[in-house]
Amino acid sequence: MTRRRSSAEALASADLAPATGGTCCKSCRWAAAETIDVKYYGKLDLTPLACTDVTRSSFINRACYDKAQQFMVVQLKSVYYPYCEMPAATFDAFLNAPSMGKYYNANIKGTGSDGLFDCRTHRLPKY
């Protein structure tokens, strides 16, 4: 079972203490923010998305989702791909599928611009 970890949890668990041994102040928290390159999208700050590291798939490494925007990015090997207007139930089913790869190929990926959640034909969120 994969564990969902929000960007806020990642920040809280990261070792952000300065070299002086003190505690981290608000101004140094930005250093732990994560920005990724998403194919067909560009730079994306993951702060609004909840990310799950995937260890039980041979080609899916990570899935991040923003419930409010119904937006998912999935990391396949080293490349992140965007999916738009994806209901939370679909994302949850993807994470809990016996085979994430089979579920992804059958219910998310699609082919070309006829993909069910292709951001070229669905509303692309603005961050």
N, CA, C and O atoms as CSV, one atom per row, in Angstrom:
chain,resi,resn,atom,element,x,y,z
A,1,MET,N,N,0.856,-1.177,0.000
A,1,MET,CA,C,0.000,0.000,0.000
A,1,MET,C,C,0.898,1.234,0.000
A,1,MET,O,O,1.862,1.301,0.763
A,2,THR,N,N,0.594,2.184,-0.829
A,2,THR,CA,C,1.352,3.425,-0.874
A,2,THR,C,C,0.804,4.385,0.175
A,2,THR,O,O,-0.359,4.294,0.568
A,3,ARG,N,N,1.644,5.293,0.617
A,3,ARG,CA,C,1.233,6.260,1.614
A,3,ARG,C,C,1.222,7.624,0.975
A,3,ARG,O,O,2.198,8.029,0.344
A,4,ARG,N,N,0.127,8.334,1.131
A,4,ARG,CA,C,0.040,9.682,0.592
A,4,ARG,C,C,0.762,10.633,1.521
A,4,ARG,O,O,0.613,10.575,2.741
A,5,ARG,N,N,1.540,11.501,0.926
A,5,ARG,CA,C,2.266,12.484,1.713
A,5,ARG,C,C,2.112,13.820,1.030
A,5,ARG,O,O,2.556,13.999,-0.104
A,6,SER,N,N,1.490,14.753,1.709
A,6,SER,CA,C,1.301,16.069,1.127
A,6,SER,C,C,2.624,16.818,1.130
A,6,SER,O,O,3.564,16.445,1.833
A,7,SER,N,N,2.683,17.870,0.342
A,7,SER,CA,C,3.883,18.684,0.320
A,7,SER,C,C,4.127,19.305,1.692
A,7,SER,O,O,5.276,19.499,2.090
A,8,ALA,N,N,3.044,19.621,2.423
A,8,ALA,CA,C,3.187,20.185,3.763
A,8,ALA,C,C,3.840,19.168,4.697
A,8,ALA,O,O,4.695,19.529,5.505
A,9,GLU,N,N,3.443,17.898,4.590
A,9,GLU,CA,C,4.067,16.854,5.406
A,9,GLU,C,C,5.533,16.697,5.037
A,9,GLU,O,O,6.386,16.512,5.905
A,10,ALA,N,N,5.816,16.772,3.752
A,10,ALA,CA,C,7.200,16.648,3.307
A,10,ALA,C,C,8.041,17.778,3.897
A,10,ALA,O,O,9.174,17.560,4.325
A,11,LEU,N,N,7.477,18.986,3.917
A,11,LEU,CA,C,8.195,20.117,4.506
A,11,LEU,C,C,8.410,19.902,5.995
A,11,LEU,O,O,9.491,20.169,6.518
A,12,ALA,N,N,7.374,19.416,6.678
A,12,ALA,CA,C,7.459,19.226,8.123
A,12,ALA,C,C,8.477,18.150,8.473
A,12,ALA,O,O,9.146,18.244,9.501
A,13,SER,N,N,8.602,17.125,7.626
A,13,SER,CA,C,9.507,16.038,7.945
A,13,SER,C,C,10.921,16.271,7.415
A,13,SER,O,O,11.848,15.566,7.812
A,14,ALA,N,N,11.095,17.226,6.543
A,14,ALA,CA,C,12.419,17.500,5.978
A,14,ALA,C,C,13.331,18.108,7.033
A,14,ALA,O,O,12.874,18.797,7.946
A,15,ASP,N,N,14.613,17.847,6.897
A,15,ASP,CA,C,15.574,18.421,7.825
A,15,ASP,C,C,15.894,19.823,7.342
A,15,ASP,O,O,16.750,20.012,6.478
A,16,LEU,N,N,15.203,20.804,7.903
A,16,LEU,CA,C,15.360,22.179,7.453
A,16,LEU,C,C,16.126,23.039,8.447
A,16,LEU,O,O,16.246,24.247,8.242
A,17,ALA,N,N,16.641,22.456,9.506
A,17,ALA,CA,C,17.342,23.235,10.518
A,17,ALA,C,C,18.638,23.798,9.947
A,17,ALA,O,O,19.370,23.091,9.254
A,18,PRO,N,N,18.926,25.063,10.232
A,18,PRO,CA,C,20.165,25.649,9.741
A,18,PRO,C,C,21.389,24.983,10.381
A,18,PRO,O,O,21.277,24.303,11.401
A,19,ALA,N,N,22.527,25.184,9.781
A,19,ALA,CA,C,23.763,24.565,10.255
A,19,ALA,C,C,24.120,25.001,11.673
A,19,ALA,O,O,24.913,24.336,12.339
A,20,THR,N,N,23.550,26.102,12.141
A,20,THR,CA,C,23.857,26.594,13.479
A,20,THR,C,C,23.226,25.735,14.557
A,20,THR,O,O,23.514,25.927,15.739
A,21,GLY,N,N,22.370,24.789,14.180
A,21,GLY,CA,C,21.740,23.919,15.157
A,21,GLY,C,C,20.406,24.448,15.648
A,21,GLY,O,O,19.739,23.774,16.433
A,22,GLY,N,N,19.993,25.633,15.213
A,22,GLY,CA,C,18.718,26.216,15.631
A,22,GLY,C,C,17.575,25.611,14.839
A,22,GLY,O,O,17.786,24.716,14.020
A,23,THR,N,N,16.393,26.084,15.075
A,23,THR,CA,C,15.241,25.605,14.323
A,23,THR,C,C,15.039,26.457,13.093
A,23,THR,O,O,15.511,27.591,13.022
A,24,CYS,N,N,14.355,25.919,12.153
A,24,CYS,CA,C,14.122,26.611,10.891
A,24,CYS,C,C,13.105,27.731,11.082
A,24,CYS,O,O,12.127,27.581,11.814
A,25,CYS,N,N,13.343,28.814,10.437
A,25,CYS,CA,C,12.381,29.916,10.469
A,25,CYS,C,C,11.514,29.855,9.220
A,25,CYS,O,O,11.813,29.090,8.303
A,26,LYS,N,N,10.449,30.642,9.165
A,26,LYS,CA,C,9.546,30.631,8.010
A,26,LYS,C,C,10.275,30.968,6.716
A,26,LYS,O,O,9.950,30.422,5.661
A,27,SER,N,N,11.248,31.853,6.787
A,27,SER,CA,C,11.903,32.303,5.555
A,27,SER,C,C,12.718,31.207,4.878
A,27,SER,O,O,12.990,31.311,3.682
A,28,CYS,N,N,13.120,30.154,5.604
A,28,CYS,CA,C,13.912,29.117,4.939
A,28,CYS,C,C,13.038,27.978,4.425
A,28,CYS,O,O,13.556,27.083,3.758
A,29,ARG,N,N,11.742,27.971,4.703
A,29,ARG,CA,C,10.866,26.898,4.243
A,29,ARG,C,C,10.742,26.866,2.720
A,29,ARG,O,O,10.525,25.795,2.152
A,30,TRP,N,N,10.870,27.986,2.057
A,30,TRP,CA,C,10.750,28.006,0.604
A,30,TRP,C,C,11.800,27.148,-0.064
A,30,TRP,O,O,11.594,26.666,-1.178
A,31,ALA,N,N,12.933,26.951,0.608
A,31,ALA,CA,C,14.016,26.164,0.020
A,31,ALA,C,C,13.601,24.713,-0.193
A,31,ALA,O,O,14.153,24.032,-1.056
A,32,ALA,N,N,12.622,24.229,0.596
A,32,ALA,CA,C,12.199,22.839,0.476
A,32,ALA,C,C,11.039,22.671,-0.502
A,32,ALA,O,O,10.612,21.545,-0.756
A,33,ALA,N,N,10.524,23.762,-1.054
A,33,ALA,CA,C,9.443,23.662,-2.030
A,33,ALA,C,C,9.952,22.882,-3.232
A,33,ALA,O,O,11.122,22.979,-3.602
A,34,GLU,N,N,9.061,22.112,-3.833
A,34,GLU,CA,C,9.480,21.280,-4.958
A,34,GLU,C,C,8.787,21.747,-6.233
A,34,GLU,O,O,7.561,21.835,-6.296
A,35,THR,N,N,9.585,22.039,-7.229
A,35,THR,CA,C,9.079,22.406,-8.547
A,35,THR,C,C,9.564,21.342,-9.516
A,35,THR,O,O,10.734,20.960,-9.510
A,36,ILE,N,N,8.648,20.873,-10.347
A,36,ILE,CA,C,8.987,19.831,-11.310
A,36,ILE,C,C,8.695,20.319,-12.719
A,36,ILE,O,O,7.964,21.291,-12.906
A,37,ASP,N,N,9.264,19.646,-13.706
A,37,ASP,CA,C,8.943,19.884,-15.115
A,37,ASP,C,C,7.921,18.840,-15.519
A,37,ASP,O,O,8.144,17.642,-15.349
A,38,VAL,N,N,6.794,19.300,-16.055
A,38,VAL,CA,C,5.721,18.406,-16.479
A,38,VAL,C,C,5.605,18.498,-17.993
A,38,VAL,O,O,5.485,19.590,-18.549
A,39,LYS,N,N,5.640,17.352,-18.654
A,39,LYS,CA,C,5.548,17.313,-20.115
A,39,LYS,C,C,4.242,17.974,-20.562
A,39,LYS,O,O,3.193,17.742,-19.961
A,40,TYR,N,N,4.300,18.781,-21.597
A,40,TYR,CA,C,3.159,19.510,-22.173
A,40,TYR,C,C,2.616,20.604,-21.253
A,40,TYR,O,O,1.653,21.277,-21.620
A,41,TYR,N,N,3.198,20.801,-20.080
A,41,TYR,CA,C,2.690,21.786,-19.117
A,41,TYR,C,C,3.753,22.808,-18.764
A,41,TYR,O,O,3.489,24.011,-18.788
A,42,GLY,N,N,4.949,22.347,-18.437
A,42,GLY,CA,C,6.028,23.237,-18.017
A,42,GLY,C,C,6.318,23.073,-16.538
A,42,GLY,O,O,6.086,22.010,-15.962
A,43,LYS,N,N,6.824,24.128,-15.930
A,43,LYS,CA,C,7.180,24.109,-14.507
A,43,LYS,C,C,5.918,24.069,-13.653
A,43,LYS,O,O,4.933,24.746,-13.947
A,44,LEU,N,N,5.963,23.260,-12.582
A,44,LEU,CA,C,4.828,23.149,-11.670
A,44,LEU,C,C,5.333,23.046,-10.244
A,44,LEU,O,O,6.146,22.179,-9.923
A,45,ASP,N,N,4.840,23.946,-9.381
A,45,ASP,CA,C,5.130,23.901,-7.953
A,45,ASP,C,C,4.168,22.884,-7.340
A,45,ASP,O,O,2.954,23.021,-7.485
A,46,LEU,N,N,4.690,21.880,-6.665
A,46,LEU,CA,C,3.858,20.811,-6.115
A,46,LEU,C,C,3.164,21.173,-4.802
A,46,LEU,O,O,2.443,20.342,-4.249
A,47,THR,N,N,3.357,22.369,-4.296
A,47,THR,CA,C,2.779,22.744,-3.008
A,47,THR,C,C,1.281,22.447,-2.903
A,47,THR,O,O,0.865,21.913,-1.875
A,48,PRO,N,N,0.438,22.761,-3.907
A,48,PRO,CA,C,-1.002,22.499,-3.753
A,48,PRO,C,C,-1.412,21.039,-3.972
A,48,PRO,O,O,-2.576,20.691,-3.774
A,49,LEU,N,N,-0.483,20.195,-4.372
A,49,LEU,CA,C,-0.821,18.803,-4.674
A,49,LEU,C,C,-0.366,17.871,-3.550
A,49,LEU,O,O,0.659,18.110,-2.910
A,50,ALA,N,N,-1.132,16.816,-3.320
A,50,ALA,CA,C,-0.740,15.764,-2.388
A,50,ALA,C,C,-0.065,14.671,-3.211
A,50,ALA,O,O,-0.650,14.151,-4.161
A,51,CYS,N,N,1.161,14.327,-2.845
A,51,CYS,CA,C,1.937,13.368,-3.623
A,51,CYS,C,C,2.069,12.034,-2.898
A,51,CYS,O,O,2.157,11.972,-1.671
A,52,THR,N,N,2.081,10.978,-3.691
A,52,THR,CA,C,2.256,9.624,-3.194
A,52,THR,C,C,3.425,8.995,-3.928
A,52,THR,O,O,3.414,8.902,-5.156
A,53,ASP,N,N,4.430,8.565,-3.188
A,53,ASP,CA,C,5.527,7.824,-3.791
A,53,ASP,C,C,5.049,6.395,-4.010
A,53,ASP,O,O,4.472,5.783,-3.111
A,54,VAL,N,N,5.287,5.872,-5.195
A,54,VAL,CA,C,4.806,4.538,-5.557
A,54,VAL,C,C,6.004,3.590,-5.623
A,54,VAL,O,O,6.968,3.834,-6.350
A,55,THR,N,N,5.925,2.511,-4.854
A,55,THR,CA,C,7.023,1.550,-4.838
A,55,THR,C,C,6.612,0.193,-5.395
A,55,THR,O,O,7.455,-0.691,-5.552
A,56,ARG,N,N,5.334,0.016,-5.694
A,56,ARG,CA,C,4.860,-1.303,-6.129
A,56,ARG,C,C,4.613,-1.399,-7.627
A,56,ARG,O,O,3.968,-2.340,-8.089
A,57,SER,N,N,5.111,-0.447,-8.380
A,57,SER,CA,C,4.939,-0.457,-9.828
A,57,SER,C,C,6.310,-0.385,-10.488
A,57,SER,O,O,7.229,0.255,-9.978
A,58,SER,N,N,6.429,-1.050,-11.626
A,58,SER,CA,C,7.717,-1.044,-12.328
A,58,SER,C,C,7.933,0.222,-13.151
A,58,SER,O,O,9.071,0.526,-13.508
A,59,PHE,N,N,6.866,0.971,-13.464
A,59,PHE,CA,C,7.085,2.191,-14.244
A,59,PHE,C,C,6.416,3.431,-13.681
A,59,PHE,O,O,6.711,4.535,-14.138
A,60,ILE,N,N,5.532,3.295,-12.711
A,60,ILE,CA,C,4.922,4.455,-12.060
A,60,ILE,C,C,5.690,4.704,-10.767
A,60,ILE,O,O,5.724,3.852,-9.879
A,61,ASN,N,N,6.306,5.880,-10.672
A,61,ASN,CA,C,7.132,6.196,-9.510
A,61,ASN,C,C,6.446,7.095,-8.503
A,61,ASN,O,O,6.739,7.035,-7.309
A,62,ARG,N,N,5.523,7.938,-8.984
A,62,ARG,CA,C,4.899,8.924,-8.101
A,62,ARG,C,C,3.618,9.428,-8.736
A,62,ARG,O,O,3.506,9.524,-9.958
A,63,ALA,N,N,2.652,9.750,-7.884
A,63,ALA,CA,C,1.404,10.349,-8.362
A,63,ALA,C,C,1.050,11.492,-7.426
A,63,ALA,O,O,1.053,11.325,-6.206
A,64,CYS,N,N,0.744,12.651,-7.993
A,64,CYS,CA,C,0.386,13.835,-7.216
A,64,CYS,C,C,-0.990,14.308,-7.684
A,64,CYS,O,O,-1.295,14.276,-8.876
A,65,TYR,N,N,-1.818,14.750,-6.727
A,65,TYR,CA,C,-3.194,15.095,-7.074
A,65,TYR,C,C,-3.664,16.316,-6.298
A,65,TYR,O,O,-3.382,16.465,-5.109
A,66,ASP,N,N,-4.384,17.181,-6.992
A,66,ASP,CA,C,-5.037,18.340,-6.384
A,66,ASP,C,C,-6.541,18.122,-6.514
A,66,ASP,O,O,-7.106,18.256,-7.600
A,67,LYS,N,N,-7.179,17.788,-5.404
A,67,LYS,CA,C,-8.608,17.465,-5.412
A,67,LYS,C,C,-9.451,18.667,-5.846
A,67,LYS,O,O,-10.406,18.505,-6.606
A,68,ALA,N,N,-9.114,19.859,-5.380
A,68,ALA,CA,C,-9.897,21.053,-5.711
A,68,ALA,C,C,-9.889,21.338,-7.213
A,68,ALA,O,O,-10.898,21.769,-7.771
A,69,GLN,N,N,-8.757,21.099,-7.860
A,69,GLN,CA,C,-8.624,21.367,-9.305
A,69,GLN,C,C,-8.838,20.112,-10.154
A,69,GLN,O,O,-8.852,20.197,-11.382
A,70,GLN,N,N,-9.001,18.958,-9.520
A,70,GLN,CA,C,-9.121,17.674,-10.212
A,70,GLN,C,C,-7.964,17.481,-11.206
A,70,GLN,O,O,-8.167,17.154,-12.375
A,71,PHE,N,N,-6.761,17.696,-10.699
A,71,PHE,CA,C,-5.561,17.681,-11.528
A,71,PHE,C,C,-4.556,16.681,-10.970
A,71,PHE,O,O,-4.237,16.710,-9.781
A,72,MET,N,N,-4.056,15.795,-11.833
A,72,MET,CA,C,-3.060,14.815,-11.434
A,72,MET,C,C,-1.822,14.951,-12.308
A,72,MET,O,O,-1.913,15.212,-13.507
A,73,VAL,N,N,-0.671,14.769,-11.688
A,73,VAL,CA,C,0.559,14.551,-12.440
A,73,VAL,C,C,1.090,13.199,-11.975
A,73,VAL,O,O,1.094,12.887,-10.784
A,74,VAL,N,N,1.532,12.418,-12.933
A,74,VAL,CA,C,2.056,11.087,-12.627
A,74,VAL,C,C,3.461,10.998,-13.201
A,74,VAL,O,O,3.716,11.424,-14.328
A,75,GLN,N,N,4.375,10.436,-12.404
A,75,GLN,CA,C,5.749,10.273,-12.849
A,75,GLN,C,C,5.921,8.849,-13.364
A,75,GLN,O,O,5.826,7.881,-12.610
A,76,LEU,N,N,6.175,8.746,-14.655
A,76,LEU,CA,C,6.456,7.469,-15.301
A,76,LEU,C,C,7.944,7.452,-15.583
A,76,LEU,O,O,8.452,8.230,-16.389
A,77,LYS,N,N,8.636,6.542,-14.899
A,77,LYS,CA,C,10.110,6.540,-14.904
A,77,LYS,C,C,10.565,7.915,-14.421
A,77,LYS,O,O,10.379,8.221,-13.243
A,78,SER,N,N,11.149,8.752,-15.266
A,78,SER,CA,C,11.626,10.058,-14.802
A,78,SER,C,C,10.816,11.228,-15.363
A,78,SER,O,O,11.161,12.382,-15.108
A,79,VAL,N,N,9.752,10.963,-16.117
A,79,VAL,CA,C,8.975,12.020,-16.759
A,79,VAL,C,C,7.614,12.162,-16.080
A,79,VAL,O,O,6.928,11.173,-15.823
A,80,TYR,N,N,7.233,13.420,-15.792
A,80,TYR,CA,C,5.915,13.712,-15.231
A,80,TYR,C,C,4.940,14.060,-16.357
A,80,TYR,O,O,5.279,14.807,-17.275
A,81,TYR,N,N,3.717,13.507,-16.275
A,81,TYR,CA,C,2.667,13.771,-17.261
A,81,TYR,C,C,1.442,14.327,-16.536
A,81,TYR,O,O,1.124,13.885,-15.432
A,82,PRO,N,N,0.740,15.312,-17.159
A,82,PRO,CA,C,-0.435,15.910,-16.526
A,82,PRO,C,C,-1.745,15.266,-16.980
A,82,PRO,O,O,-1.860,14.790,-18.110
A,83,TYR,N,N,-2.712,15.260,-16.093
A,83,TYR,CA,C,-4.067,14.777,-16.412
A,83,TYR,C,C,-5.069,15.729,-15.778
A,83,TYR,O,O,-4.990,16.026,-14.585
A,84,CYS,N,N,-6.012,16.204,-16.583
A,84,CYS,CA,C,-6.936,17.256,-16.175
A,84,CYS,C,C,-8.365,16.749,-16.014
A,84,CYS,O,O,-8.786,15.792,-16.663
A,85,GLU,N,N,-9.095,17.420,-15.131
A,85,GLU,CA,C,-10.501,17.112,-14.845
A,85,GLU,C,C,-10.694,15.636,-14.486
A,85,GLU,O,O,-11.624,14.981,-14.957
A,86,MET,N,N,-9.807,15.139,-13.654
A,86,MET,CA,C,-9.882,13.755,-13.196
A,86,MET,C,C,-10.578,13.726,-11.830
A,86,MET,O,O,-10.083,14.328,-10.877
A,87,PRO,N,N,-11.713,13.037,-11.724
A,87,PRO,CA,C,-12.407,12.956,-10.438
A,87,PRO,C,C,-11.553,12.267,-9.368
A,87,PRO,O,O,-10.729,11.406,-9.676
A,88,ALA,N,N,-11.762,12.655,-8.123
A,88,ALA,CA,C,-11.024,12.069,-7.002
A,88,ALA,C,C,-11.219,10.556,-6.944
A,88,ALA,O,O,-10.292,9.827,-6.589
A,89,ALA,N,N,-12.407,10.082,-7.287
A,89,ALA,CA,C,-12.683,8.641,-7.253
A,89,ALA,C,C,-11.778,7.888,-8.231
A,89,ALA,O,O,-11.343,6.774,-7.939
A,90,THR,N,N,-11.497,8.480,-9.373
A,90,THR,CA,C,-10.613,7.853,-10.357
A,90,THR,C,C,-9.186,7.810,-9.821
A,90,THR,O,O,-8.492,6.803,-9.959
A,91,PHE,N,N,-8.754,8.912,-9.210
A,91,PHE,CA,C,-7.407,8.940,-8.636
A,91,PHE,C,C,-7.276,7.897,-7.526
A,91,PHE,O,O,-6.280,7.176,-7.471
A,92,ASP,N,N,-8.262,7.813,-6.652
A,92,ASP,CA,C,-8.232,6.825,-5.569
A,92,ASP,C,C,-8.228,5.396,-6.117
A,92,ASP,O,O,-7.504,4.537,-5.614
A,93,ALA,N,N,-9.035,5.144,-7.146
A,93,ALA,CA,C,-9.074,3.813,-7.760
A,93,ALA,C,C,-7.718,3.476,-8.374
A,93,ALA,O,O,-7.267,2.334,-8.291
A,94,PHE,N,N,-7.075,4.451,-8.979
A,94,PHE,CA,C,-5.739,4.274,-9.554
A,94,PHE,C,C,-4.738,3.859,-8.469
A,94,PHE,O,O,-3.986,2.900,-8.645
A,95,LEU,N,N,-4.734,4.591,-7.346
A,95,LEU,CA,C,-3.796,4.281,-6.267
A,95,LEU,C,C,-4.051,2.914,-5.643
A,95,LEU,O,O,-3.120,2.257,-5.178
A,96,ASN,N,N,-5.307,2.489,-5.633
A,96,ASN,CA,C,-5.674,1.237,-4.967
A,96,ASN,C,C,-5.839,0.050,-5.907
A,96,ASN,O,O,-6.184,-1.047,-5.466
A,97,ALA,N,N,-5.597,0.258,-7.186
A,97,ALA,CA,C,-5.769,-0.825,-8.163
A,97,ALA,C,C,-4.765,-1.942,-7.906
A,97,ALA,O,O,-3.630,-1.672,-7.513
A,98,PRO,N,N,-5.168,-3.197,-8.124
A,98,PRO,CA,C,-4.225,-4.313,-7.972
A,98,PRO,C,C,-2.984,-4.128,-8.847
A,98,PRO,O,O,-1.873,-4.453,-8.430
A,99,SER,N,N,-3.177,-3.610,-10.052
A,99,SER,CA,C,-2.062,-3.272,-10.934
A,99,SER,C,C,-2.247,-1.822,-11.363
A,99,SER,O,O,-3.121,-1.515,-12.173
A,100,MET,N,N,-1.424,-0.939,-10.820
A,100,MET,CA,C,-1.541,0.477,-11.168
A,100,MET,C,C,-1.278,0.704,-12.654
A,100,MET,O,O,-1.934,1.535,-13.282
A,101,GLY,N,N,-0.318,-0.037,-13.220
A,101,GLY,CA,C,0.007,0.118,-14.636
A,101,GLY,C,C,-1.148,-0.260,-15.536
A,101,GLY,O,O,-1.440,0.449,-16.500
A,102,LYS,N,N,-1.814,-1.374,-15.236
A,102,LYS,CA,C,-2.966,-1.784,-16.037
A,102,LYS,C,C,-4.107,-0.779,-15.896
A,102,LYS,O,O,-4.759,-0.437,-16.882
A,103,TYR,N,N,-4.348,-0.309,-14.679
A,103,TYR,CA,C,-5.412,0.676,-14.462
A,103,TYR,C,C,-5.091,1.962,-15.219
A,103,TYR,O,O,-5.960,2.530,-15.881
A,104,TYR,N,N,-3.851,2.416,-15.121
A,104,TYR,CA,C,-3.419,3.628,-15.814
A,104,TYR,C,C,-3.645,3.504,-17.317
A,104,TYR,O,O,-4.228,4.397,-17.932
A,105,ASN,N,N,-3.188,2.405,-17.912
A,105,ASN,CA,C,-3.326,2.219,-19.359
A,105,ASN,C,C,-4.779,2.115,-19.792
A,105,ASN,O,O,-5.143,2.633,-20.848
A,106,ALA,N,N,-5.613,1.458,-19.001
A,106,ALA,CA,C,-7.010,1.236,-19.391
A,106,ALA,C,C,-7.927,2.409,-19.076
A,106,ALA,O,O,-8.900,2.634,-19.795
A,107,ASN,N,N,-7.638,3.165,-18.016
A,107,ASN,CA,C,-8.604,4.155,-17.534
A,107,ASN,C,C,-8.126,5.599,-17.510
A,107,ASN,O,O,-8.928,6.508,-17.292
A,108,ILE,N,N,-6.845,5.827,-17.729
A,108,ILE,CA,C,-6.322,7.197,-17.624
A,108,ILE,C,C,-5.603,7.634,-18.887
A,108,ILE,O,O,-5.923,8.680,-19.452
A,109,LYS,N,N,-4.645,6.854,-19.331
A,109,LYS,CA,C,-3.760,7.256,-20.418
A,109,LYS,C,C,-4.488,7.553,-21.721
A,109,LYS,O,O,-4.340,8.642,-22.276
A,110,GLY,N,N,-5.265,6.610,-22.210
A,110,GLY,CA,C,-5.883,6.798,-23.520
A,110,GLY,C,C,-4.824,6.835,-24.599
A,110,GLY,O,O,-3.665,6.504,-24.348
A,111,THR,N,N,-5.207,7.230,-25.785
A,111,THR,CA,C,-4.254,7.353,-26.885
A,111,THR,C,C,-4.412,8.720,-27.519
A,111,THR,O,O,-5.524,9.158,-27.815
A,112,GLY,N,N,-3.306,9.380,-27.721
A,112,GLY,CA,C,-3.324,10.696,-28.355
A,112,GLY,C,C,-4.243,11.661,-27.639
A,112,GLY,O,O,-4.286,11.681,-26.409
A,113,SER,N,N,-4.981,12.461,-28.394
A,113,SER,CA,C,-5.856,13.463,-27.788
A,113,SER,C,C,-7.196,12.874,-27.353
A,113,SER,O,O,-8.051,13.608,-26.856
A,114,ASP,N,N,-7.401,11.554,-27.530
A,114,ASP,CA,C,-8.662,10.967,-27.067
A,114,ASP,C,C,-8.542,10.414,-25.646
A,114,ASP,O,O,-9.444,9.726,-25.168
A,115,GLY,N,N,-7.418,10.717,-24.965
A,115,GLY,CA,C,-7.260,10.310,-23.574
A,115,GLY,C,C,-8.374,10.904,-22.731
A,115,GLY,O,O,-8.770,12.052,-22.932
A,116,LEU,N,N,-8.872,10.132,-21.800
A,116,LEU,CA,C,-10.002,10.572,-20.984
A,116,LEU,C,C,-9.739,11.864,-20.235
A,116,LEU,O,O,-10.663,12.647,-20.015
A,117,PHE,N,N,-8.502,12.101,-19.840
A,117,PHE,CA,C,-8.183,13.273,-19.023
A,117,PHE,C,C,-7.068,14.108,-19.645
A,117,PHE,O,O,-6.317,14.783,-18.942
A,118,ASP,N,N,-6.972,14.052,-20.955
A,118,ASP,CA,C,-5.936,14.771,-21.691
A,118,ASP,C,C,-6.102,16.277,-21.471
A,118,ASP,O,O,-7.176,16.826,-21.716
A,119,CYS,N,N,-5.063,16.927,-21.020
A,119,CYS,CA,C,-5.119,18.364,-20.725
A,119,CYS,C,C,-5.235,19.227,-21.978
A,119,CYS,O,O,-5.514,20.422,-21.876
A,120,ARG,N,N,-5.027,18.645,-23.155
A,120,ARG,CA,C,-5.201,19.415,-24.393
A,120,ARG,C,C,-6.676,19.571,-24.734
A,120,ARG,O,O,-7.046,20.466,-25.494
A,121,THR,N,N,-7.534,18.694,-24.168
A,121,THR,CA,C,-8.967,18.760,-24.463
A,121,THR,C,C,-9.802,19.012,-23.208
A,121,THR,O,O,-11.026,19.109,-23.293
A,122,HIS,N,N,-9.158,19.118,-22.052
A,122,HIS,CA,C,-9.843,19.385,-20.786
A,122,HIS,C,C,-9.270,20.654,-20.161
A,122,HIS,O,O,-8.174,21.094,-20.508
A,123,ARG,N,N,-10.027,21.229,-19.240
A,123,ARG,CA,C,-9.609,22.474,-18.574
A,123,ARG,C,C,-8.289,22.251,-17.839
A,123,ARG,O,O,-8.154,21.336,-17.026
A,124,LEU,N,N,-7.335,23.102,-18.145
A,124,LEU,CA,C,-6.019,23.060,-17.524
A,124,LEU,C,C,-6.008,24.039,-16.339
A,124,LEU,O,O,-6.291,25.222,-16.533
A,125,PRO,N,N,-5.692,23.584,-15.129
A,125,PRO,CA,C,-5.705,24.498,-13.992
A,125,PRO,C,C,-4.557,25.505,-14.055
A,125,PRO,O,O,-3.510,25.231,-14.642
A,126,LYS,N,N,-4.762,26.644,-13.458
A,126,LYS,CA,C,-3.727,27.685,-13.361
A,126,LYS,C,C,-3.211,27.697,-11.934
A,126,LYS,O,O,-3.985,27.770,-10.980
A,127,TYR,N,N,-1.916,27.625,-11.800
A,127,TYR,CA,C,-1.288,27.686,-10.463
A,127,TYR,C,C,-0.380,28.876,-10.388
A,127,TYR,O,O,0.245,29.111,-9.354
